[in-house]
Amino acid sequence: MTDIPRECTRCRRLLREYALGTLRPAVHERLEKHIAACAGCTEALAAEREALAALDKLEPVEPSQDLTAAVMERVRRAEKAETVRAPAFRMPALAYQVAILVAAVGILAVLLPALSRAREAARRASSANNLKQIGLVFKMYANENEGKFPPLAPYRGVWMVDLARLYPEYVSDVTMFVNPRLPDYGQLVEQMNRLLAKPPIDWEKVTRIAAKSYTYTNWVIQDDTEVEQLKEGYMQLAKADYDTDLRTDDQTFYRLREGIERFFITDINNPAASAMAQAEVPVMFETVQDRETRGLLQKEPGYNVMYMDGHVEFIRYEEKFPATETVADAFRPPQP
């Protein structure tokens, strides 16, 4: 039997936390480098993601209503047998056992929903971590492209960044654009990896997978009243115009780029005001679909939003823009 190197052993102990995105950034980065260079750990990570995907498909299990009745029936049988074999003073012990079993049933009833909530919290944190990494990618891209964020993908109705512009110079792992909160997360990652491994890469299919997870606005929008105007103006554009400002009869939608916040503040010489303006411009957020649409997020309780300054915020549904019904309807990805 071949011994596993010590570094691989340490790595595999952390694979589940790595897959969920709950590791500290420094540990996550170190582990990512090791996995990229180690075929064995790469396979182990794939197996871990498949296991997590299988767990995600399981519905929370409530204790059976018949469980207490079944337990009491077994206790009655044991009590009857005990009465024949032993003196009456053993009865309190049986009552104690009954109390323990009933308490166990109650504990299970409390813990199972709590475990389900903890698992959802871990997936939500993993998705937020994805968006933070994407925010860093956008900043790096902007620094080398005259301040502009990456353009919208050239596929009509698909609100997702042009991933072909980012890979592999800015993004080596495109699966960060797949949301861990999706029920079919593991299948989508596997599908995306197959597409990336088969040249020439079908970027339209890859981008459509990403659009199921996250929505990229490409232009600055700040409230629901602007959403429909942006969508109507977008439908009139040629694909070559996705990299410019979008002008309609009523207003101009500014292309996402560094410095654009000066159009939304009164004192352009105030650094604090500029930073605050960037913190209020949504750039990318989790895609929301109807409940009956399989494979996409529910509308409740809310979803993660990444802002222009790179911070990520979880917003309750209908609490504030862009976590609104109008946004959910306007940016719904087209069905294949």
LUMPA-817176 format. One line per 5 residues: number of its first residue (from 0); for each residue x, y, z of C-alpha. Coordinates in steps of 0.25 Angstrom, whole numbers. Layout:
REM residues N
NUM) X,Y,Z; ...
REM end
This chain:
REM residues 336
0) 0,0,0; 6,14,-4; 7,24,7; 0,37,6; 10,49,7
5) 8,57,20; 4,69,12; -7,62,5; -12,56,18; -13,70,24
10) -20,75,11; -30,64,11; -34,67,25; -38,81,20; -45,77,7
15) -59,78,12; -57,92,18; -50,96,5; -61,91,-4; -71,99,5
20) -62,112,5; -61,113,20; -46,113,21; -38,126,25; -33,132,12
25) -19,129,14; -22,114,17; -31,114,5; -20,120,-4; -10,110,1
30) -19,98,-1; -23,103,-15; -8,103,-19; -6,89,-14; -19,83,-20
35) -15,89,-34; -1,82,-33; -6,69,-27; -15,59,-36; -18,51,-24
40) -24,62,-16; -31,67,-28; -38,54,-29; -41,54,-14; -47,68,-16
45) -56,64,-27; -61,52,-19; -64,62,-7; -72,71,-16; -80,59,-21
50) -83,55,-7; -87,69,-3; -96,70,-15; -102,57,-11; -105,62,3
55) -111,75,-3; -121,67,-10; -126,60,3; -139,67,9; -138,70,24
60) -143,57,31; -153,59,42; -155,48,53; -166,38,49; -179,40,56
65) -180,26,59; -166,25,66; -171,28,80; -182,18,78; -172,8,74
70) -163,11,85; -174,10,96; -178,-3,90; -164,-9,92; -164,-4,106
75) -177,-10,109; -172,-24,104; -159,-22,112; -167,-18,124; -176,-30,123
80) -164,-39,122; -157,-32,134; -170,-34,143; -169,-49,141; -154,-50,143
85) -151,-39,153; -157,-33,166; -165,-20,165; -154,-11,170; -148,-12,156
90) -160,-4,150; -154,10,153; -142,6,144; -151,3,132; -158,17,134
95) -144,23,134; -141,16,121; -155,21,115; -151,36,119; -138,34,112
100) -144,29,99; -155,40,99; -144,51,102; -136,45,90; -148,46,81
105) -149,61,85; -135,64,83; -135,58,69; -147,67,66; -139,79,70
110) -126,76,64; -130,71,50; -135,85,46; -123,92,53; -114,83,45
115) -121,87,32; -120,102,35; -105,100,38; -103,94,25; -110,105,18
120) -102,116,25; -89,109,21; -94,109,6; -98,123,7; -84,127,13
125) -77,119,2; -85,127,-9; -81,140,-2; -67,136,-3; -68,133,-18
130) -74,147,-20; -62,153,-12; -52,146,-21; -60,150,-33; -59,164,-28
135) -44,164,-27; -44,158,-42; -52,170,-47; -43,180,-40; -30,173,-46
140) -37,173,-60; -41,188,-58; -26,192,-54; -22,187,-68; -33,191,-76
145) -35,206,-75; -43,204,-62; -54,197,-69; -60,184,-62; -61,172,-71
150) -72,173,-82; -85,166,-82; -85,152,-90; -89,154,-105; -101,144,-103
155) -115,151,-104; -123,150,-91; -111,145,-83; -107,154,-71; -93,149,-69
160) -79,154,-70; -72,150,-83; -64,138,-77; -55,136,-89; -49,150,-86
165) -45,145,-72; -40,131,-74; -29,128,-72; -21,141,-70; -30,146,-58
170) -38,133,-54; -32,119,-54; -44,112,-47; -57,117,-55; -65,108,-45
175) -65,120,-35; -76,125,-44; -85,113,-39; -93,116,-27; -91,105,-16
180) -106,109,-11; -112,102,-24; -118,88,-22; -110,83,-34; -97,90,-31
185) -89,77,-32; -95,74,-46; -93,88,-51; -78,88,-47; -76,75,-53
190) -83,79,-66; -74,92,-66; -61,85,-64; -65,75,-76; -67,87,-85
195) -54,94,-81; -46,81,-83; -51,80,-97; -45,90,-107; -50,98,-114
200) -57,102,-101; -72,105,-104; -73,118,-96; -87,120,-98; -91,107,-91
205) -81,111,-80; -87,125,-78; -101,120,-78; -97,110,-66; -91,122,-59
210) -104,131,-62; -112,120,-54; -104,124,-42; -101,139,-43; -106,151,-50
215) -96,162,-55; -102,176,-58; -91,182,-67; -97,196,-65; -100,204,-52
220) -114,202,-47; -119,207,-34; -134,204,-32; -146,197,-38; -150,208,-47
225) -137,207,-55; -138,192,-57; -149,191,-68; -143,203,-75; -129,196,-75
230) -135,183,-80; -142,190,-92; -130,198,-96; -121,186,-95; -131,179,-105
235) -128,190,-115; -113,189,-114; -104,182,-124; -94,172,-117; -82,182,-120
240) -89,192,-111; -89,184,-98; -75,191,-95; -81,205,-95; -91,214,-88
245) -105,211,-91; -114,223,-95; -129,222,-95; -139,233,-97; -140,236,-83
250) -126,234,-77; -112,229,-79; -108,216,-72; -93,217,-69; -84,205,-72
255) -78,199,-60; -64,205,-58; -55,211,-48; -58,226,-45; -72,224,-50
260) -77,227,-35; -74,242,-38; -87,243,-45; -95,239,-33; -88,248,-22
265) -88,263,-20; -74,265,-15; -65,258,-25; -52,262,-16; -57,255,-4
270) -51,241,-3; -61,236,7; -73,240,-2; -66,233,-13; -64,220,-5
275) -78,221,0; -84,222,-14; -76,210,-19; -82,202,-7; -96,205,-12
280) -94,201,-27; -98,186,-28; -90,179,-39; -93,164,-37; -103,156,-29
285) -109,142,-28; -119,139,-39; -133,137,-33; -144,129,-40; -158,124,-38
290) -160,113,-28; -164,103,-38; -151,105,-46; -143,93,-43; -128,95,-40
295) -129,110,-37; -130,118,-24; -143,121,-17; -147,135,-15; -147,134,0
300) -140,137,10; -131,146,1; -118,145,-6; -103,151,-7; -100,163,-14
305) -86,168,-18; -84,183,-19; -74,191,-27; -65,193,-15; -64,178,-14
310) -72,176,-1; -83,165,-1; -96,167,6; -107,157,9; -120,164,6
315) -134,159,11; -144,157,-1; -152,170,-3; -144,177,8; -136,186,-2
320) -131,187,-16; -127,179,-23; -134,168,-15; -147,171,-21; -158,164,-30
325) -155,174,-41; -140,170,-42; -143,155,-41; -153,156,-53; -144,165,-61
330) -131,157,-60; -137,143,-61; -128,135,-70; -134,129,-83; -138,114,-82
335) -130,105,-92
REM end
